[in-house]
Amino acid sequence: MGKFLARRLLNYVVLIFLATSFAYVLAATNLAPRDYFEQMQPPPDPELVNAQLDRLNLNDQTPLAERYVTWMGGALTGDFGQTIQGGSVTDQMLMKAGVTLRLIVVATLIGSFMGIAIGAYAAIRQYRAFDKAATGASFFVLSIPTVVIAIVIQVGAAAFNDFIGFQFFRYSGEYTAGIQGEWWELLINRVYHAILPTLVLALALFAAFARYQRNMMLDVLGSDFVRTAMAKGLTRRKALFKHALRTAMIPTITYFTFTFGMLVSGATFTEKIYAWHGMGAWLIDSIARQDVHVVAAVSWFMAVTIMLASFLSDILYAWLDPRVRV
């Protein structure tokens, strides 16, 4: 098992390096930091613009390979350069990464657990009322893009607040501006603000996992090892959850990596819609500002989170399947 995980981890490190490199090259060739300065009013002197671009390592007159080597040399030591406004990319990334991770980790736990549980139970109750309801809900959510779900839930929350006459749902910002109080009051306020954006991301995961887990569970319900376990004296419930569900979760764990990638991309729009100052909203704003270093750094962060999710799925895969450990 150790060798298996070590090989996988090495592969992920290489993939992160390649993904970050491609992201930097694409950002450097398609974004125009020079335009950011030249559009200022009054327009600055061209020599001053060149000097500032040189200081930031963003001058398009410098060969791309040279800019890449300089940036990557710093990135390997944890320095992702400076933003186009002159701040440290690394310092800002550390603050914004916590915002995004709080959102996607909670959504992942809620969405995946509900999806697996509902999908497995729907398979057991195949073609009955619960299975039909779960199938209909899953297909309905899967047919709608995450950005549309986020907007619909936000509009619905605003309409509900107007109907009852006070703000029951909070749908803007990570916390209430200017709030003061004890630490637990601040925590409750943050949790209150996180309900709707977390719900948006959890719904997308729930729908994907519910459909996939149902299909995987149906494949093993009639297997010989389930009938053998029941013949040896196990109750149907124990045979289903101890043997059938464990086996059916093996391909679901592999599928987790792909759904997590969709979750990260969905968080980009959700953060922007709900005014959360995380990595996704930062990425959108940075593209508008022609900020090459931030785009590359956010791409690195997204690659790392997806690869960490992949590594976690490898660990769970090895735990569920004894053949991998051998």
C-alpha positions in Angstrom: 0.0 0.0 0.0 2.9 2.4 0.8 4.5 1.9 -2.6 1.2 2.4 -4.3 0.5 5.7 -2.5 4.1 6.9 -3.0 3.8 6.3 -6.8 0.5 8.1 -7.0 1.8 11.0 -4.9 4.8 11.4 -7.3 2.5 11.4 -10.3 0.4 14.1 -8.7 3.4 16.3 -8.0 4.4 16.1 -11.7 0.8 16.9 -12.7 0.6 19.9 -10.4 3.9 21.2 -11.9 2.6 20.7 -15.5 -0.8 22.2 -14.8 0.8 25.3 -13.1 3.2 25.8 -16.0 0.5 25.6 -18.6 -1.6 28.0 -16.6 1.2 30.5 -16.4 2.0 30.3 -20.1 -1.6 30.7 -21.1 -2.1 33.6 -18.8 1.1 35.3 -19.9 0.3 35.0 -23.6 -3.4 35.9 -23.4 -3.5 38.6 -20.7 -2.1 42.1 -21.3 -0.8 43.7 -18.0 0.4 46.6 -20.1 -3.2 47.6 -20.9 -3.9 47.8 -17.1 -1.5 50.7 -16.7 -2.0 52.4 -20.1 -5.8 52.7 -19.4 -5.1 54.7 -16.3 -6.2 58.4 -16.3 -4.1 60.3 -16.9 -2.0 57.8 -19.0 1.4 57.3 -17.4 4.7 57.7 -19.2 5.6 54.6 -21.3 9.0 54.5 -19.6 7.3 54.3 -16.2 5.0 51.6 -17.4 8.0 49.5 -18.7 9.8 50.1 -15.4 6.8 48.9 -13.4 6.3 45.9 -15.6 9.9 45.0 -15.3 9.7 45.3 -11.5 6.7 43.0 -11.5 8.2 40.5 -14.0 5.2 41.2 -16.4 6.9 43.0 -19.2 5.8 41.5 -22.5 9.0 42.8 -24.1 10.9 40.3 -22.0 11.0 36.8 -23.5 8.3 34.5 -22.1 10.8 31.8 -21.2 12.8 34.3 -19.1 9.6 35.5 -17.3 8.5 31.9 -16.7 11.9 30.8 -15.2 11.9 33.8 -12.9 8.3 33.2 -11.7 8.7 29.4 -11.4 11.9 29.9 -9.4 10.1 31.9 -6.9 7.0 29.7 -6.9 9.1 26.7 -6.0 10.1 28.5 -2.8 6.6 29.7 -2.0 6.9 33.1 -3.6 4.3 33.5 -6.4 5.4 37.0 -7.3 3.5 40.2 -6.9 0.0 41.2 -8.0 -0.4 43.8 -10.7 -1.2 46.3 -7.9 2.1 45.6 -6.1 0.9 43.3 -3.3 2.2 39.8 -2.4 0.4 37.1 -4.2 1.4 34.5 -1.6 0.1 36.6 1.4 -3.3 37.2 -0.3 -3.6 33.6 -1.4 -3.1 32.4 2.1 -6.0 34.5 3.3 -8.4 33.7 0.4 -7.5 30.0 0.4 -9.0 29.6 3.8 -12.3 31.1 2.6 -12.6 28.7 -0.3 -11.5 25.6 1.7 -14.1 26.3 4.4 -16.7 26.4 1.7 -15.8 23.3 -0.4 -14.7 21.0 2.4 -18.1 21.4 4.2 -20.0 21.1 0.9 -18.0 18.0 0.0 -18.7 16.3 3.3 -22.4 17.1 3.2 -23.0 16.5 -0.5 -21.0 13.2 -0.8 -22.5 11.7 2.4 -26.1 12.5 1.4 -25.5 11.4 -2.2 -24.0 8.0 -1.2 -26.6 7.3 1.4 -29.6 8.3 -0.7 -28.2 6.5 -3.8 -27.6 3.3 -1.9 -31.0 3.3 -0.3 -32.6 4.1 -3.6 -31.0 1.0 -5.1 -32.3 -1.1 -2.3 -35.8 0.4 -2.8 -35.5 0.1 -6.6 -38.6 1.4 -8.6 -40.4 2.3 -5.4 -41.5 5.8 -4.4 -38.3 6.8 -2.7 -36.2 5.6 -5.7 -38.4 7.5 -8.1 -38.3 10.7 -6.0 -34.5 10.5 -5.6 -34.0 9.8 -9.3 -36.2 12.8 -10.3 -34.5 15.1 -7.9 -31.0 14.1 -9.0 -31.8 14.5 -12.7 -33.4 17.8 -12.1 -30.3 19.2 -10.3 -27.9 17.6 -12.8 -29.7 19.4 -15.7 -29.1 22.8 -14.2 -25.6 24.5 -14.2 -24.3 25.4 -10.7 -24.2 29.1 -11.5 -28.0 29.0 -12.3 -28.7 27.1 -9.0 -26.7 29.7 -7.1 -28.7 32.6 -8.6 -32.1 30.8 -8.2 -31.4 30.1 -4.5 -30.3 33.6 -3.9 -33.3 35.1 -5.6 -35.6 32.7 -3.7 -33.9 33.7 -0.4 -34.5 37.4 -1.1 -38.1 36.7 -2.0 -38.6 34.7 1.2 -37.1 37.5 3.3 -39.4 40.0 1.6 -42.4 37.8 2.3 -41.8 37.3 6.0 -40.7 40.9 6.5 -37.2 40.5 7.9 -33.9 39.0 6.8 -34.1 35.3 7.7 -31.6 34.1 5.0 -28.2 35.9 4.6 -27.0 35.6 1.0 -24.3 38.2 0.7 -20.8 38.2 2.2 -19.0 35.8 4.6 -20.2 37.7 7.7 -22.3 40.7 8.7 -20.3 43.9 8.3 -19.3 45.6 11.5 -20.6 42.7 13.7 -19.1 42.5 17.2 -19.5 40.1 20.1 -18.1 36.9 21.6 -16.2 34.4 19.5 -19.1 32.0 19.4 -21.4 34.8 18.2 -19.0 35.6 15.4 -18.8 31.9 14.5 -22.6 31.5 14.4 -22.8 34.6 12.1 -20.3 33.0 9.7 -22.1 29.7 9.7 -25.4 31.5 9.1 -23.9 33.3 6.0 -22.4 30.0 4.8 -25.7 28.1 4.6 -26.8 29.1 1.1 -23.5 28.9 -0.8 -22.7 25.6 0.9 -26.2 24.3 -0.1 -25.5 25.3 -3.7 -22.3 23.3 -3.9 -23.6 20.4 -1.8 -26.6 20.0 -4.2 -24.4 19.5 -7.2 -22.4 16.8 -5.4 -25.5 15.1 -4.0 -27.1 14.7 -7.4 -23.9 13.2 -9.0 -23.1 10.8 -6.1 -26.8 9.7 -5.7 -27.0 8.6 -9.4 -23.6 7.0 -9.5 -23.9 5.2 -6.1 -27.4 3.9 -7.1 -26.0 2.3 -10.2 -23.0 0.8 -8.5 -25.2 -0.6 -5.7 -27.5 -2.2 -8.2 -24.6 -4.0 -9.7 -23.6 -5.8 -6.5 -27.0 -6.4 -4.9 -27.5 -9.7 -6.7 -23.8 -10.8 -6.4 -22.8 -14.2 -5.1 -20.8 -12.8 -2.2 -23.9 -11.0 -0.8 -26.0 -14.1 -1.0 -23.2 -16.1 0.6 -22.9 -13.6 3.5 -26.6 -14.0 4.1 -26.4 -17.8 3.9 -23.8 -17.7 6.6 -26.2 -16.0 9.0 -25.8 -12.3 8.4 -29.0 -10.3 8.4 -29.9 -8.7 5.1 -29.1 -5.2 6.5 -25.7 -6.3 7.7 -24.9 -8.0 4.4 -25.9 -5.0 2.4 -24.0 -2.4 4.4 -21.0 -4.5 5.4 -20.4 -6.2 2.0 -22.5 -4.7 -0.8 -22.1 -1.1 0.1 -18.4 -1.4 0.8 -17.9 -3.0 -2.6 -20.2 -0.6 -4.4 -18.3 2.4 -3.0 -15.0 1.4 -4.6 -15.8 2.9 -8.1 -17.6 5.8 -6.3 -14.4 6.7 -4.6 -12.6 6.9 -7.9 -15.5 9.0 -9.3 -15.0 11.4 -6.4 -11.9 13.0 -8.0 -13.9 14.1 -11.1 -16.8 15.5 -9.0 -14.4 17.4 -6.8 -13.0 19.1 -9.9 -16.5 20.2 -10.8 -17.1 21.4 -7.2 -14.0 23.6 -7.4 -15.1 25.2 -10.6 -18.6 25.6 -9.3 -17.2 27.4 -6.2 -15.7 30.0 -8.5 -19.1 31.3 -9.6 -20.7 30.7 -6.2 -18.2 32.8 -4.4 -18.7 35.6 -6.9 -22.5 35.5 -6.7 -22.6 35.3 -2.8 -19.8 37.9 -2.4 -17.3 35.5 -0.7 -13.8 36.8 -1.1 -12.2 33.4 -1.9 -10.0 32.0 -4.6 -12.7 31.8 -7.2 -13.9 35.4 -6.9 -10.2 36.4 -6.8 -9.6 34.6 -10.1 -12.4 36.3 -11.9 -11.4 39.7 -10.7 -7.7 39.0 -11.6 -8.6 38.1 -15.2 -10.4 41.4 -15.5 -7.3 43.2 -14.2 -4.9 41.2 -16.5 -3.1 39.9 -13.5 -0.9 37.0 -14.7 0.6 36.0 -11.4 -2.7 35.7 -9.6 -4.2 33.6 -12.4 -1.3 31.3 -12.3 -1.3 31.1 -8.5 -5.0 30.3 -8.3 -4.5 27.6 -11.0 -1.8 26.1 -8.8 -4.2 26.2 -5.8 -6.9 24.5 -7.8 -4.5 21.9 -9.1 -3.3 21.2 -5.6 -6.8 20.8 -4.1 -7.9 18.5 -6.9 -4.8 16.4 -6.6 -5.2 16.2 -2.8 -8.7 15.0 -3.4 -7.3 12.4 -5.8 -4.8 11.3 -3.2 -7.5 11.0 -0.6 -9.6 8.9 -3.0 -6.5 6.6 -3.5 -6.2 6.2 0.3 -9.9 5.3 0.6 -9.6 3.0 -2.5 -6.8 1.1 -0.9 -8.7 0.9 2.4 -11.8 -0.5 0.7 -10.1 -2.9 -1.7 -7.7 -5.4 -0.1 -6.2 -6.2 -3.5 -4.6 -2.7 -3.6 -3.0 -3.2 -0.2 -1.5 -6.5 -1.3 
